[in-house]
Amino acid sequence: MNKTILLSLLTAAMLPLAASGQEQAQPLTKAAATQLFHRIDVNKDQLATKAEVRPHGLVGPKFTAYDHNSDGQMSESEFLVAYRAMAEGSGRPIARDLAQQVSRIQVAQRAAAKEAAEIKQKRAKHKRLQQAREANEAARKEAQRKAEAQRKQAERIRQARQKEDRRPSRRKP
């Protein structure tokens, strides 16, 4: 299956080279990868959907593996990363411009992933603090309720004693 995927994706990039008989000597360039992406992007929305890449063999786990932001679509930068990885897997040489661009993309992806993880941690911390504040507020209100109940009970007891003190005694002298 892996060879089928590689063959499908790289065929368009290799056709001009095959005609010249130099297919193994020519490294795959960023321009070739970009051109292939634009051919795959049938609706020209700058995103390759699963339906658009299916004829080229990039489906299922392969698509998911290179869909870095998990939006179900592959941007040009995500495609370049996939293209390089698959070309390297097939033993094709990679041009410096493609290698450098993919390295920049991967650095940016790692930075974005790190930032997303930090935001997630901050949100989790904020949520824990909010829950602690809510728990403290609930405990404070419960303590106030209990104190008010005790105050009312004490007031009832005091009033009952006062009433009893005002009654004439039933004892015989």
Solvent accessible surface area in square Angstrom, and as a share of the most:
residue,aa,sasa,rsa
1,M,152,0.68
2,N,76,0.39
3,K,171,0.73
4,T,85,0.50
5,I,5,0.02
6,L,11,0.05
7,L,113,0.56
8,S,34,0.22
9,L,1,0.00
10,L,3,0.02
11,T,52,0.30
12,A,18,0.14
13,A,8,0.06
14,M,35,0.15
15,L,109,0.54
16,P,92,0.58
17,L,34,0.17
18,A,47,0.37
19,A,95,0.74
20,S,68,0.44
21,G,63,0.61
22,Q,89,0.39
23,E,66,0.30
24,Q,123,0.54
25,A,79,0.61
26,Q,68,0.30
27,P,52,0.33
28,L,2,0.01
29,T,48,0.28
30,K,70,0.30
31,A,72,0.56
32,A,23,0.18
33,A,0,0.00
34,T,29,0.17
35,Q,110,0.49
36,L,1,0.01
37,F,0,0.00
38,H,61,0.27
39,R,123,0.45
40,I,1,0.01
41,D,0,0.00
42,V,110,0.63
43,N,91,0.47
44,K,123,0.52
45,D,59,0.31
46,Q,98,0.44
47,L,51,0.25
48,A,0,0.00
49,T,33,0.19
50,K,90,0.38
51,A,65,0.51
52,E,20,0.09
53,V,0,0.00
54,R,138,0.50
55,P,104,0.65
56,H,47,0.21
57,G,15,0.15
58,L,0,0.00
59,V,45,0.26
60,G,39,0.38
61,P,106,0.67
62,K,56,0.24
63,F,1,0.00
64,T,90,0.52
65,A,74,0.58
66,Y,45,0.17
67,D,10,0.05
68,H,87,0.39
69,N,94,0.48
70,S,95,0.61
71,D,73,0.38
72,G,32,0.31
73,Q,57,0.26
74,M,0,0.00
75,S,31,0.20
76,E,46,0.21
77,S,41,0.26
78,E,8,0.03
79,F,0,0.00
80,L,5,0.03
81,V,18,0.10
82,A,0,0.00
83,Y,1,0.00
84,R,51,0.19
85,A,38,0.30
86,M,6,0.03
87,A,0,0.00
88,E,84,0.38
89,G,60,0.58
90,S,51,0.33
91,G,59,0.57
92,R,13,0.05
93,P,52,0.32
94,I,37,0.19
95,A,14,0.11
96,R,186,0.68
97,D,63,0.32
98,L,0,0.00
99,A,27,0.21
100,Q,86,0.38
101,Q,39,0.17
102,V,1,0.01
103,S,51,0.33
104,R,141,0.51
105,I,15,0.07
106,Q,58,0.26
107,V,86,0.50
108,A,60,0.47
109,Q,27,0.12
110,R,147,0.54
111,A,59,0.45
112,A,57,0.44
113,A,51,0.39
114,K,135,0.57
115,E,103,0.46
116,A,57,0.44
117,A,51,0.40
118,E,77,0.35
119,I,71,0.36
120,K,150,0.64
121,Q,126,0.56
122,K,142,0.60
123,R,174,0.63
124,A,41,0.32
125,K,116,0.49
126,H,111,0.50
127,K,126,0.53
128,R,145,0.53
129,L,83,0.41
130,Q,71,0.32
131,Q,95,0.42
132,A,50,0.39
133,R,128,0.47
134,E,97,0.44
135,A,61,0.48
136,N,103,0.53
137,E,67,0.30
138,A,60,0.46
139,A,63,0.49
140,R,113,0.41
141,K,116,0.49
142,E,68,0.31
143,A,60,0.46
144,Q,101,0.45
145,R,137,0.50
146,K,111,0.47
147,A,56,0.44
148,E,69,0.31
149,A,48,0.37
150,Q,129,0.57
151,R,135,0.49
152,K,100,0.42
153,Q,84,0.38
154,A,60,0.46
155,E,56,0.25
156,R,134,0.49
157,I,74,0.38
158,R,111,0.41
159,Q,93,0.41
160,A,58,0.45
161,R,163,0.60
162,Q,75,0.33
163,K,126,0.54
164,E,121,0.54
165,D,121,0.63
166,R,179,0.65
167,R,156,0.57
168,P,118,0.74
169,S,86,0.55
170,R,232,0.85
171,R,211,0.77
172,K,187,0.79
173,P,182,1.14
